[in-house]
Amino acid sequence: MNQVIETILNHRSIRKFEDRALSEEQIEMIVQCAQAASTSSFIQAYSIIGIKSPDKKKRLAEIAGNQAYVESNGHLFIFCADLHRHEVIAEMEDQDLTTSLQSTEKFMVGLIDATLAAQNAVLAAESMGLGACYIGGIRNDLEAVCDLLHIPKRVIPLFAVVVGYPEQQPDKKPRLPLHHVYHEDAYQQNSETYKSQLQAYDKTISAYYEERTNGKRNDTWSAQMANMLKSPKRMYMKEFVEKKGFGLE
Amino acid sequence: MNQVIETILNHRSIRKFEDRALSEEQIEMIVQCAQAASTSSFIQAYSIIGIKSPDKKKRLAEIAGNQAYVESNGHLFIFCADLHRHEVIAEMEDQDLTTSLQSTEKFMVGLIDATLAAQNAVLAAESMGLGACYIGGIRNDLEAVCDLLHIPKRVIPLFAVVVGYPEQQPDKKPRLPLHHVYHEDAYQQNSETYKSQLQAYDKTISAYYEERTNGKRNDTWSAQMANMLKSPKRMYMKEFVEKKGFGLE
């Protein structure tokens, strides 16, 4: 097993960090690695905002649901889908690009581009002995995030990534069975097989929690997902995304 | 520089492969690495379809715009945002999860989850000495892709990844200036600075093409982007995404 695969398989989300900031060199290397990712037709439809201001970190932690590690970490990155750059190009090149820029296709491209870059950043950080955690919680209130960071139209913050020197080593949670996630030549058509894979995984997860909580918790993955999804979250998102100029047609 | 950062920075899209299939062990290791990526609230909202059937590869190559390397490679993966699994859970747990599943928030989560997994897969492959290329071209006709691979509702194929033993070593194209993509504490507010960064990059890209084509090509990045975006592409996407049960509210 090479170091890349080792780093990938050794991943766990780190939520507790030493009080020690990343160096400029570390930050630049992480961003450079993010930029080395593939990008759809060379469009480079993303931006990254690094947060150093303690006040802004504090406010972002509040928005994310008072998660302490959003405030206390070595550095905080915000990954954004970004077509603002291309709107500036429309002006510079005197072309009307609006239909393209507000299409659902380009909304997807922005999300994919930003996320490819982010995963490179996380692996680069982990390879340096740092820990990281994705923070979807900033999507609790993207209007507030955009105000705080002066984010223009056609830019959507998608998630934060906190990075730092780890002060914990949590367990890795077992993933869905490989042959449930990975299909060959067609999506699994046998619904009994599909359900039995889910049930087998439910047992794995239930046993995982039971062992780690001395029997206090033994919920299945299915129950956990149903419980989470029965209360719809962030239902302002469609309106917000459209207001930002994405996915309008 | 460690092996992870080296692999990341050494990335280029490979579009010509030896006639040599990946082994089962390689495929499983790549999928296992994909699954090790972070996932939003443990939702695991993606699936991967591996294509071995030569007929299906041929058809996917046609859909992607007759790209030969979609047909001829060591293996072809299709990465999909997947909430079908969670709809099955709704039935198993006797809960109505519809509002959540068809929300724009969960559409974004599915895209992000699938893309994090894909980038792990690509880096794992590259670390094994394989080459890879993302294929957005399958989005030319996702209805046809879904028919071909029997993909159910609440699953959207996002892109393919072709992997194989490389038969080329293309140049790396220079990326946007680091401080154009990476902002600190707020999005760049000075539009003159912003534009001058784009203009500097335009010179870099123009010189890059000029050198590699003996002066036959010297277009800027801005011109290239304007030219690409002035013809809107895949404008069926919004209707398709909604028909698949995503982003409806």
Interface residues (C-beta under 8 A of the other chain):
Chain A: N2 Q3 V4 I5 T7 I8 L9 H11 S13 E28 M29 V31 Q32 C33 A34 Q35 A36 A37 S38 S40 S41 F42 I43 Q44 Y46 S47 I48 I49 G50 I51 K52 S53 K56 R85 H86 V88 I89 A90 M92 E93 Q95 D96 L97 T99 S100 L101 S103 T104 E105 M108 V109 L111 I112 T115 L116 A118 Q119 N120 V122 L123 A124 E126 S127 M128 C133 Y134 G136 R139 L149 H150 I151 P152 V155 L158 F159 K172 K173 R175 L176 L178 H180 V181 Y182 H183 E184 D185 A186 Y187 Q189 S191 Y194 K195 L198 W221 S222 A223 Q224 M225 A226 M228 L229 K230 S231 P232 K233 R234 M235 M237 K238 V241 G247 E249
Chain B: N2 Q3 V4 I5 T7 I8 L9 H11 S13 E28 M29 V31 Q32 C33 A34 Q35 A36 A37 S38 S40 S41 F42 I43 Q44 Y46 S47 I48 I49 G50 I51 K52 S53 K56 R85 H86 V88 I89 A90 M92 E93 Q95 D96 L97 T99 S100 L101 S103 T104 E105 M108 V109 L111 I112 T115 L116 A118 Q119 N120 V122 L123 A124 E126 S127 M128 C133 Y134 G136 R139 L149 H150 I151 P152 V155 L158 F159 K172 K173 R175 L176 L178 H180 V181 Y182 H183 E184 D185 A186 Y187 Q189 S191 Y194 K195 L198 W221 S222 A223 Q224 M225 A226 M228 L229 K230 S231 P232 K233 R234 M235 M237 K238 V241 G247 E249
